[in-house]
């Protein structure tokens, strides 16, 4: 009789040992690969930390060009910007009402505040609201500086004109009871940061309206161009 502690045939033990050996080999390979990956990740992370390697999130998350859509048409003033010196702001005042002499009267008031009035004209259309400003991408600060002087709701419209000239359209709402703010009003503090006080977008994200075919020469822009020449 064969003792129970012994096997009659050694072949099953050989097969079992072979299986265990293959299992250990697979484990060694798997752990080896994992160690290599961990080491690589550590080296990569250290490189990103030192700035030697560009990380996967180094680029800002931005909306792809052409994919941005919004109903907002109000342009934000440049960040942390303040008013432009009035003598560096050229304006054209246009009367959008049937009230004779309205553009001239407002132009006189703006000139008394040292704005450069380029011309006064009739708008050729009627405007039923308060005041509307037309300005180009280079005249955003100038437009906000002008808007602060009117004590009422001002419609800000970006168009594709060149230069910094601001068109001031006077409407029926202004003709009825509109006034300019007092020069002592805190809103006109020259150190105050310009604000839209409404939802707005950077100028690069607002589609401008077509500008008038012809615009008067703005002496402010001429002076600036001559200085930079």
C-alpha positions in Angstrom: 0.0 0.0 0.0 1.2 3.5 -0.9 1.4 6.0 2.0 -1.1 8.8 1.7 1.7 11.3 2.0 3.2 10.2 -1.3 1.9 10.5 -4.8 1.9 7.5 -7.1 3.0 9.6 -10.0 5.1 12.8 -10.1 3.6 14.2 -13.3 0.7 16.2 -11.7 3.2 18.0 -9.5 5.4 18.9 -12.5 2.4 20.4 -14.3 1.4 22.3 -11.3 4.9 23.7 -10.9 5.0 24.7 -14.5 1.7 26.6 -14.1 3.0 28.4 -11.0 6.2 29.3 -12.9 4.2 30.8 -15.8 2.0 32.7 -13.3 5.1 34.2 -11.6 6.6 35.1 -15.0 3.4 37.0 -16.0 3.3 38.7 -12.6 6.9 39.8 -13.0 6.2 41.2 -16.5 3.0 43.0 -15.3 4.7 44.5 -12.3 7.7 45.4 -14.3 5.6 47.3 -16.9 3.7 49.1 -14.0 7.0 50.2 -12.4 8.2 51.5 -15.7 5.0 53.5 -16.2 5.1 54.9 -12.7 8.7 55.9 -13.1 7.9 57.6 -16.4 4.9 59.4 -14.9 7.2 60.6 -12.0 9.8 61.9 -14.4 7.1 63.7 -16.6 5.5 65.3 -13.5 8.8 66.5 -12.3 9.5 68.0 -15.7 6.2 69.8 -15.8 6.8 71.1 -12.2 10.2 72.5 -13.2 8.8 73.9 -16.5 11.0 71.8 -18.6 8.0 70.0 -20.1 4.8 71.5 -21.4 1.9 69.9 -19.5 -1.4 68.7 -21.1 -3.4 71.5 -19.6 -1.0 74.4 -20.3 -3.2 75.8 -23.0 -6.2 77.9 -21.9 -9.7 76.4 -22.4 -11.2 78.7 -25.1 -14.2 78.6 -27.3 -13.0 77.7 -30.9 -13.1 80.6 -33.3 -16.4 80.7 -35.2 -18.2 78.5 -32.6 -19.1 81.4 -30.2 -22.7 82.7 -30.5 -24.5 85.2 -28.3 -27.3 87.7 -28.4 -25.3 90.2 -26.4 -24.2 93.2 -28.5 -22.9 95.5 -25.8 -19.1 95.9 -25.8 -17.3 95.9 -22.4 -14.9 98.7 -21.7 -11.3 97.6 -21.5 -10.5 95.9 -18.2 -9.6 98.4 -15.4 -9.8 101.3 -17.8 -10.8 104.9 -16.8 -12.1 107.8 -18.7 -10.2 109.3 -21.6 -9.2 112.9 -21.2 -12.1 114.9 -22.8 -9.7 116.9 -25.1 -8.7 113.5 -26.6 -12.3 112.6 -27.5 -13.8 113.7 -30.8 -17.6 113.6 -31.2 -20.2 114.3 -33.9 -23.6 115.3 -32.5 -26.6 114.4 -34.6 -30.2 115.4 -34.0 -32.6 112.5 -34.4 -35.7 114.5 -33.5 -37.8 117.4 -34.8 -36.5 119.7 -32.1 -34.6 122.5 -33.8 -31.2 123.4 -32.4 -31.0 120.4 -30.1 -27.6 119.2 -31.6 -26.1 122.6 -31.3 -27.1 123.0 -27.7 -25.7 119.7 -26.7 -22.6 120.3 -28.7 -22.0 123.6 -26.8 -22.4 121.7 -23.5 -19.9 119.1 -24.5 -17.5 121.7 -25.7 -17.7 123.4 -22.4 -16.5 120.1 -20.9 -13.5 120.1 -23.4 -14.8 117.5 -25.8 -13.7 118.1 -29.4 -17.0 118.6 -31.3 -16.2 117.7 -35.0 -19.7 118.7 -36.4 -23.4 119.0 -35.6 -25.9 117.6 -38.1 -29.4 116.2 -38.5 -29.4 112.4 -38.4 -31.8 112.0 -41.3 -33.9 109.6 -39.3 -35.9 109.9 -36.2 -34.8 108.3 -33.0 -37.4 107.7 -30.3 -35.3 106.7 -27.4 -32.8 108.7 -25.3 -29.3 108.8 -26.7 -27.4 106.3 -28.9 -23.7 106.3 -29.4 -21.9 104.8 -32.5 -18.2 104.0 -32.2 -15.6 101.7 -33.6 -13.3 99.1 -32.0 -10.7 101.8 -31.3 -13.2 104.1 -29.7 -14.6 102.0 -26.9 -13.1 104.0 -24.0 -14.0 107.2 -25.7 -17.6 106.1 -26.1 -17.9 105.1 -22.5 -16.4 108.5 -21.5 -19.1 110.3 -23.5 -21.9 108.1 -22.2 -21.1 109.0 -18.6 -22.0 112.6 -19.3 -25.6 111.8 -20.1 -28.1 111.4 -17.2 -30.1 108.6 -18.8 -30.0 105.3 -20.6 -27.5 105.4 -23.4 -27.6 102.8 -26.2 -24.0 101.7 -27.2 -23.6 100.4 -30.7 -20.3 99.1 -32.1 -19.7 99.6 -35.9 -16.7 98.9 -38.1 -15.5 102.5 -38.5 -11.8 103.2 -38.2 -10.5 105.7 -35.6 -12.0 106.9 -32.3 -14.8 109.3 -33.5 -18.0 108.9 -31.5 -21.3 109.7 -33.0 -23.9 111.0 -30.5 -27.5 110.5 -31.7 -30.0 112.6 -29.7 -33.5 111.0 -29.5 -37.0 112.1 -28.5 -36.5 110.9 -24.9 -33.6 113.3 -24.5 -35.4 116.2 -26.3 -38.3 115.8 -23.8 -36.5 116.0 -20.5 -32.9 114.9 -21.1 -29.9 116.6 -19.4 -26.2 116.2 -19.0 -24.9 115.1 -15.6 -23.5 117.7 -13.3 -19.8 117.9 -13.6 -19.7 117.4 -9.8 -21.5 114.0 -10.1 -19.5 111.1 -8.6 -20.1 109.2 -11.9 -17.8 111.6 -13.6 -14.8 110.9 -11.3 -11.9 110.6 -13.7 -10.3 107.9 -11.5 -13.4 105.7 -11.5 -13.1 102.5 -13.5 -15.4 102.3 -16.5 -18.2 99.8 -16.2 -21.0 98.6 -18.6 -23.4 98.0 -15.7 -25.0 95.3 -17.9 -24.1 92.0 -19.6 -21.4 92.7 -22.1 -18.7 91.0 -24.2 -15.1 91.9 -25.2 -14.9 93.9 -28.4 -13.4 91.0 -30.3 -16.6 88.9 -29.7 -19.1 91.5 -30.8 -20.0 91.6 -34.5 -19.9 95.3 -35.5 -22.6 97.0 -37.6 -21.7 98.7 -40.9 -20.3 102.2 -40.3 -21.5 105.2 -42.4 -19.9 105.4 -45.8 -18.4 108.7 -45.0 -17.3 110.1 -41.7 -15.9 113.6 -40.9 -12.2 113.9 -40.1 -11.4 113.6 -36.5 -8.7 116.1 -35.5 -8.0 113.9 -32.4 -7.0 111.0 -34.6 -4.9 113.2 -36.8 -3.1 114.6 -33.9 -2.4 111.1 -32.5 -1.2 109.8 -35.9 1.1 112.8 -36.3 2.5 112.2 -32.9 3.2 108.6 -33.6 4.7 109.2 -37.0 
